[in-house]
């Protein structure tokens, strides 16, 4: 039996519903350098697309409340995206830049058992979405090929 070729697709963006879309856009712009690439009206809503380093975030105004409280720790355990992850060169510098107004939800942790020099922290954005910031070793070991 032949296996079909994988779909030719590349990652485009993540859609995020926000109670305060302008505040969320400002957070991602000021902290992570996202820039607005598009803004449009659809179905009576103003939708904004921001982008940085190949990652797009499409911000919609929320029309409902969260089904559960704001996620904590590394993210929710129910089916959904758990967190957005970003690699940084220096985790301590990243924490300084995030500032005291950004809530740490888990960590910082040293995870040498996973990868020597791997450090990670999870924080929440203004809407309560969990973000992971990871600092990796300068020359991380290469994974072994899967047989």
Long-range contacts (C-beta under 8 A, 24 or more apart in sequence): 11-54, 11-55, 12-56, 13-49, 13-51, 13-55, 13-56, 13-57, 13-58, 14-55, 14-56, 14-57, 14-58, 14-81, 14-84, 15-57, 15-58, 15-59, 15-60, 16-57, 16-58, 16-59, 16-60, 16-127, 16-129, 17-60, 17-61, 17-62, 17-63, 17-64, 18-59, 18-60, 18-61, 18-62, 18-127, 19-61, 19-62, 19-127, 20-126, 20-127, 21-46, 21-48, 21-59, 21-60, 21-61, 23-126, 24-59, 24-125, 24-126, 24-127, 25-50, 25-59, 27-125, 27-126, 28-52, 28-57, 28-125, 31-97, 31-98, 31-102, 32-86, 55-84, 66-128, 70-124, 70-128, 71-105, 71-124, 71-128, 71-129, 71-130, 72-105, 72-106, 73-105, 73-106, 73-122, 73-130, 74-105, 74-106, 74-122, 74-130, 74-132, 75-122, 75-130, 76-130, 82-130, 83-122, 83-129, 83-130, 83-131, 83-132, 84-129, 84-130, 84-131, 84-132, 85-131, 85-132, 85-133, 85-134, 86-131, 86-132, 86-133, 86-134, 87-133, 87-134, 87-135, 87-136, 88-133, 88-134, 88-135, 89-135, 90-135, 91-119, 91-120, 91-121, 91-133, 91-134, 91-135, 94-121, 94-133, 94-135, 95-121, 95-133, 98-123, 98-133, 105-130, 115-140, 115-141, 116-140, 116-141
